[in-house]
Amino acid sequence: MSGTLTTQFGYDADGRRVLQTLPDGTQIVYVGGIEVTITSTQRITKTYYAAGAKLIAMRVVTGAVSALYFVHTDHPSASSGQAWSACR
């Protein structure tokens, strides 16, 4: 099929995803609780924080800009069970 785009995945010996390559060449590297997205123009690092098995926060670093987001329970009338609040 002409024009088909492919996303490639790489896994470690234990079957955990460690690399994703998107059709535009963007690479996403996964190491533990860290996710690094590398494009042709920037690098975005996301670090996930957990308390036990529960995700509680995520830090996003893009260049010199860093933001910390906390997960909290969303309002009961919302469609999602969780929301993110930012601290800069």
VMD Tcl script that builds the backbone (N, CA, C; Angstrom):
set m [mol new atoms 264]
animate dup $m
set s [atomselect $m all]
$s set {name element resname resid chain x y z} {
  {N N MET 1 A 0.843 -1.167 0.000}
  {CA C MET 1 A 0.000 0.000 0.000}
  {C C MET 1 A 0.896 1.240 0.000}
  {N N SER 2 A 0.715 2.104 -0.931}
  {CA C SER 2 A 1.494 3.331 -1.042}
  {C C SER 2 A 1.048 4.333 0.014}
  {N N GLY 3 A 2.027 5.040 0.603}
  {CA C GLY 3 A 1.700 6.064 1.582}
  {C C GLY 3 A 1.494 5.545 2.991}
  {N N THR 4 A 1.781 4.282 3.241}
  {CA C THR 4 A 1.610 3.722 4.575}
  {C C THR 4 A 2.701 4.238 5.504}
  {N N LEU 5 A 2.315 4.659 6.700}
  {CA C LEU 5 A 3.260 5.128 7.702}
  {C C LEU 5 A 3.421 4.047 8.760}
  {N N THR 6 A 4.648 3.885 9.242}
  {CA C THR 6 A 4.928 2.834 10.205}
  {C C THR 6 A 5.559 3.397 11.467}
  {N N THR 7 A 5.085 2.952 12.608}
  {CA C THR 7 A 5.703 3.253 13.895}
  {C C THR 7 A 6.430 1.990 14.336}
  {N N GLN 8 A 7.700 2.145 14.736}
  {CA C GLN 8 A 8.504 0.997 15.147}
  {C C GLN 8 A 8.690 1.010 16.661}
  {N N PHE 9 A 8.790 -0.186 17.256}
  {CA C PHE 9 A 8.960 -0.331 18.686}
  {C C PHE 9 A 10.161 -1.205 18.969}
  {N N GLY 10 A 10.890 -0.873 20.053}
  {CA C GLY 10 A 12.009 -1.695 20.502}
  {C C GLY 10 A 11.751 -2.129 21.935}
  {N N TYR 11 A 12.132 -3.362 22.263}
  {CA C TYR 11 A 11.878 -3.933 23.579}
  {C C TYR 11 A 13.172 -4.487 24.172}
  {N N ASP 12 A 13.244 -4.504 25.517}
  {CA C ASP 12 A 14.404 -5.096 26.164}
  {C C ASP 12 A 14.188 -6.604 26.313}
  {N N ALA 13 A 15.139 -7.282 26.944}
  {CA C ALA 13 A 15.071 -8.742 27.077}
  {C C ALA 13 A 13.890 -9.200 27.924}
  {N N ASP 14 A 13.357 -8.319 28.770}
  {CA C ASP 14 A 12.207 -8.674 29.611}
  {C C ASP 14 A 10.876 -8.304 28.966}
  {N N GLY 15 A 10.905 -7.814 27.735}
  {CA C GLY 15 A 9.671 -7.482 27.020}
  {C C GLY 15 A 9.123 -6.103 27.301}
  {N N ARG 16 A 9.891 -5.255 27.997}
  {CA C ARG 16 A 9.439 -3.883 28.262}
  {C C ARG 16 A 9.823 -2.989 27.087}
  {N N ARG 17 A 8.893 -2.125 26.699}
  {CA C ARG 17 A 9.174 -1.198 25.607}
  {C C ARG 17 A 10.237 -0.208 26.060}
  {N N VAL 18 A 11.275 -0.030 25.244}
  {CA C VAL 18 A 12.345 0.917 25.560}
  {C C VAL 18 A 12.503 1.986 24.487}
  {N N LEU 19 A 11.913 1.770 23.306}
  {CA C LEU 19 A 12.061 2.730 22.216}
  {C C LEU 19 A 10.840 2.689 21.307}
  {N N GLN 20 A 10.407 3.875 20.901}
  {CA C GLN 20 A 9.339 4.003 19.910}
  {C C GLN 20 A 9.819 5.019 18.891}
  {N N THR 21 A 9.768 4.668 17.617}
  {CA C THR 21 A 10.152 5.578 16.547}
  {C C THR 21 A 8.926 5.849 15.687}
  {N N LEU 22 A 8.520 7.126 15.644}
  {CA C LEU 22 A 7.334 7.535 14.893}
  {C C LEU 22 A 7.680 7.762 13.425}
  {N N PRO 23 A 6.690 7.788 12.545}
  {CA C PRO 23 A 6.938 7.964 11.117}
  {C C PRO 23 A 7.719 9.243 10.775}
  {N N ASP 24 A 7.584 10.304 11.575}
  {CA C ASP 24 A 8.299 11.552 11.286}
  {C C ASP 24 A 9.744 11.548 11.806}
  {N N GLY 25 A 10.191 10.405 12.371}
  {CA C GLY 25 A 11.545 10.301 12.882}
  {C C GLY 25 A 11.678 10.596 14.370}
  {N N THR 26 A 10.611 11.082 14.985}
  {CA C THR 26 A 10.625 11.334 16.426}
  {C C THR 26 A 10.871 10.025 17.156}
  {N N GLN 27 A 11.774 10.065 18.141}
  {CA C GLN 27 A 12.050 8.884 18.946}
  {C C GLN 27 A 11.631 9.140 20.385}
  {N N ILE 28 A 11.022 8.136 20.997}
  {CA C ILE 28 A 10.641 8.203 22.396}
  {C C ILE 28 A 11.356 7.054 23.102}
  {N N VAL 29 A 12.190 7.413 24.087}
  {CA C VAL 29 A 12.972 6.437 24.832}
  {C C VAL 29 A 12.346 6.293 26.215}
  {N N TYR 30 A 12.157 5.055 26.656}
  {CA C TYR 30 A 11.555 4.761 27.965}
  {C C TYR 30 A 12.586 4.063 28.841}
  {N N VAL 31 A 12.892 4.655 29.996}
  {CA C VAL 31 A 13.822 4.052 30.948}
  {C C VAL 31 A 13.237 4.222 32.337}
  {N N GLY 32 A 12.757 3.145 32.924}
  {CA C GLY 32 A 12.138 3.225 34.247}
  {C C GLY 32 A 10.980 4.205 34.232}
  {N N GLY 33 A 11.004 5.184 35.137}
  {CA C GLY 33 A 9.946 6.182 35.215}
  {C C GLY 33 A 10.237 7.428 34.406}
  {N N ILE 34 A 11.122 7.308 33.420}
  {CA C ILE 34 A 11.496 8.464 32.600}
  {C C ILE 34 A 11.167 8.180 31.139}
  {N N GLU 35 A 10.610 9.198 30.486}
  {CA C GLU 35 A 10.271 9.125 29.060}
  {C C GLU 35 A 10.906 10.332 28.390}
  {N N VAL 36 A 11.747 10.090 27.378}
  {CA C VAL 36 A 12.413 11.184 26.668}
  {C C VAL 36 A 11.970 11.152 25.215}
  {N N THR 37 A 11.376 12.270 24.757}
  {CA C THR 37 A 10.959 12.409 23.365}
  {C C THR 37 A 11.971 13.288 22.655}
  {N N ILE 38 A 12.524 12.768 21.554}
  {CA C ILE 38 A 13.552 13.489 20.802}
  {C C ILE 38 A 13.040 13.718 19.387}
  {N N THR 39 A 12.852 14.988 19.036}
  {CA C THR 39 A 12.442 15.347 17.681}
  {C C THR 39 A 13.633 15.992 16.975}
  {N N SER 40 A 13.419 16.457 15.774}
  {CA C SER 40 A 14.501 17.118 15.043}
  {C C SER 40 A 14.841 18.479 15.641}
  {N N THR 41 A 13.963 19.034 16.481}
  {CA C THR 41 A 14.196 20.381 17.012}
  {C C THR 41 A 14.215 20.481 18.532}
  {N N GLN 42 A 13.789 19.453 19.254}
  {CA C GLN 42 A 13.745 19.585 20.704}
  {C C GLN 42 A 13.799 18.234 21.409}
  {N N ARG 43 A 14.055 18.307 22.712}
  {CA C ARG 43 A 14.003 17.125 23.578}
  {C C ARG 43 A 13.062 17.441 24.734}
  {N N ILE 44 A 12.117 16.545 24.988}
  {CA C ILE 44 A 11.165 16.689 26.084}
  {C C ILE 44 A 11.360 15.508 27.023}
  {N N THR 45 A 11.625 15.799 28.284}
  {CA C THR 45 A 11.820 14.738 29.273}
  {C C THR 45 A 10.658 14.749 30.254}
  {N N LYS 46 A 10.029 13.592 30.415}
  {CA C LYS 46 A 8.941 13.437 31.381}
  {C C LYS 46 A 9.398 12.425 32.418}
  {N N THR 47 A 9.325 12.832 33.685}
  {CA C THR 47 A 9.656 11.935 34.783}
  {C C THR 47 A 8.394 11.701 35.592}
  {N N TYR 48 A 8.058 10.440 35.800}
  {CA C TYR 48 A 6.840 10.072 36.510}
  {C C TYR 48 A 7.190 9.670 37.943}
  {N N TYR 49 A 6.384 10.126 38.901}
  {CA C TYR 49 A 6.607 9.841 40.316}
  {C C TYR 49 A 5.427 9.060 40.865}
  {N N ALA 50 A 5.723 8.018 41.629}
  {CA C ALA 50 A 4.677 7.181 42.197}
  {C C ALA 50 A 4.861 7.066 43.705}
  {N N ALA 51 A 3.741 6.838 44.387}
  {CA C ALA 51 A 3.746 6.481 45.799}
  {C C ALA 51 A 3.162 5.081 45.838}
  {N N GLY 52 A 4.018 4.100 46.047}
  {CA C GLY 52 A 3.583 2.711 45.908}
  {C C GLY 52 A 3.264 2.454 44.447}
  {N N ALA 53 A 2.088 1.943 44.162}
  {CA C ALA 53 A 1.680 1.660 42.781}
  {C C ALA 53 A 0.863 2.794 42.168}
  {N N LYS 54 A 0.693 3.902 42.901}
  {CA C LYS 54 A -0.169 4.986 42.434}
  {C C LYS 54 A 0.656 6.146 41.871}
  {N N LEU 55 A 0.348 6.547 40.641}
  {CA C LEU 55 A 0.988 7.703 40.021}
  {C C LEU 55 A 0.537 8.965 40.737}
  {N N ILE 56 A 1.493 9.802 41.179}
  {CA C ILE 56 A 1.117 11.009 41.911}
  {C C ILE 56 A 1.577 12.302 41.241}
  {N N ALA 57 A 2.621 12.230 40.387}
  {CA C ALA 57 A 3.122 13.464 39.781}
  {C C ALA 57 A 3.924 13.156 38.526}
  {N N MET 58 A 4.126 14.216 37.712}
  {CA C MET 58 A 4.937 14.122 36.505}
  {C C MET 58 A 5.655 15.456 36.315}
  {N N ARG 59 A 6.960 15.407 36.077}
  {CA C ARG 59 A 7.729 16.609 35.752}
  {C C ARG 59 A 8.011 16.582 34.257}
  {N N VAL 60 A 7.762 17.722 33.586}
  {CA C VAL 60 A 8.029 17.847 32.160}
  {C C VAL 60 A 9.089 18.931 31.979}
  {N N VAL 61 A 10.191 18.564 31.317}
  {CA C VAL 61 A 11.274 19.501 31.061}
  {C C VAL 61 A 11.439 19.622 29.555}
  {N N THR 62 A 11.320 20.852 29.057}
  {CA C THR 62 A 11.543 21.157 27.642}
  {C C THR 62 A 12.542 22.300 27.590}
  {N N GLY 63 A 13.762 22.006 27.179}
  {CA C GLY 63 A 14.795 23.036 27.185}
  {C C GLY 63 A 15.027 23.521 28.599}
  {N N ALA 64 A 14.916 24.829 28.817}
  {CA C ALA 64 A 15.134 25.418 30.138}
  {C C ALA 64 A 13.841 25.527 30.944}
  {N N VAL 65 A 12.719 25.069 30.388}
  {CA C VAL 65 A 11.423 25.190 31.053}
  {C C VAL 65 A 11.074 23.863 31.731}
  {N N SER 66 A 10.681 23.965 33.004}
  {CA C SER 66 A 10.311 22.778 33.772}
  {C C SER 66 A 8.964 23.030 34.439}
  {N N ALA 67 A 8.087 22.031 34.403}
  {CA C ALA 67 A 6.794 22.130 35.073}
  {C C ALA 67 A 6.525 20.830 35.804}
  {N N LEU 68 A 5.953 20.939 36.988}
  {CA C LEU 68 A 5.597 19.775 37.790}
  {C C LEU 68 A 4.082 19.693 37.846}
  {N N TYR 69 A 3.538 18.528 37.526}
  {CA C TYR 69 A 2.097 18.302 37.524}
  {C C TYR 69 A 1.762 17.255 38.577}
  {N N PHE 70 A 0.699 17.497 39.346}
  {CA C PHE 70 A 0.238 16.541 40.347}
  {C C PHE 70 A -1.081 15.934 39.904}
  {N N VAL 71 A -1.228 14.633 40.109}
  {CA C VAL 71 A -2.471 13.949 39.786}
  {C C VAL 71 A -3.406 14.081 40.983}
  {N N HIS 72 A -4.657 14.367 40.717}
  {CA C HIS 72 A -5.644 14.423 41.785}
  {C C HIS 72 A -6.977 13.930 41.252}
  {N N THR 73 A -7.860 13.607 42.153}
  {CA C THR 73 A -9.185 13.150 41.760}
  {C C THR 73 A -9.949 14.313 41.152}
  {N N ASP 74 A -10.550 14.054 40.005}
  {CA C ASP 74 A -11.307 15.078 39.295}
  {C C ASP 74 A -12.694 15.221 39.918}
  {N N HIS 75 A -13.361 16.299 39.586}
  {CA C HIS 75 A -14.733 16.540 40.053}
  {C C HIS 75 A -15.613 15.382 39.608}
  {N N PRO 76 A -16.516 14.906 40.445}
  {CA C PRO 76 A -17.346 13.733 40.119}
  {C C PRO 76 A -18.155 13.855 38.832}
  {N N SER 77 A -18.503 15.065 38.402}
  {CA C SER 77 A -19.317 15.198 37.195}
  {C C SER 77 A -18.472 15.153 35.923}
  {N N ALA 78 A -17.146 15.161 36.055}
  {CA C ALA 78 A -16.275 15.126 34.874}
  {C C ALA 78 A -16.224 13.711 34.312}
  {N N SER 79 A -15.852 13.602 33.050}
  {CA C SER 79 A -15.832 12.301 32.391}
  {C C SER 79 A -14.618 11.465 32.796}
  {N N SER 80 A -13.556 12.088 33.288}
  {CA C SER 80 A -12.346 11.372 33.671}
  {C C SER 80 A -12.272 11.248 35.183}
  {N N GLY 81 A -11.586 10.212 35.656}
  {CA C GLY 81 A -11.453 10.013 37.082}
  {C C GLY 81 A -10.261 10.728 37.686}
  {N N GLN 82 A -9.396 11.327 36.848}
  {CA C GLN 82 A -8.240 12.037 37.382}
  {C C GLN 82 A -7.968 13.289 36.562}
  {N N ALA 83 A -7.237 14.203 37.169}
  {CA C ALA 83 A -6.871 15.454 36.498}
  {C C ALA 83 A -5.455 15.806 36.903}
  {N N TRP 84 A -4.840 16.736 36.178}
  {CA C TRP 84 A -3.477 17.189 36.463}
  {C C TRP 84 A -3.513 18.648 36.859}
  {N N SER 85 A -2.765 19.011 37.891}
  {CA C SER 85 A -2.600 20.400 38.285}
  {C C SER 85 A -1.130 20.764 38.155}
  {N N ALA 86 A -0.844 21.911 37.576}
  {CA C ALA 86 A 0.537 22.302 37.306}
  {C C ALA 86 A 1.111 23.212 38.363}
  {N N CYS 87 A 2.403 23.035 38.632}
  {CA C CYS 87 A 3.189 23.942 39.467}
  {C C CYS 87 A 4.431 24.275 38.665}
  {N N ARG 88 A 4.758 25.536 38.566}
  {CA C ARG 88 A 5.956 25.941 37.813}
  {C C ARG 88 A 6.927 26.606 38.721}
}
mol reanalyze $m
mol bondsrecalc $m
mol representation Tube
mol addrep $m
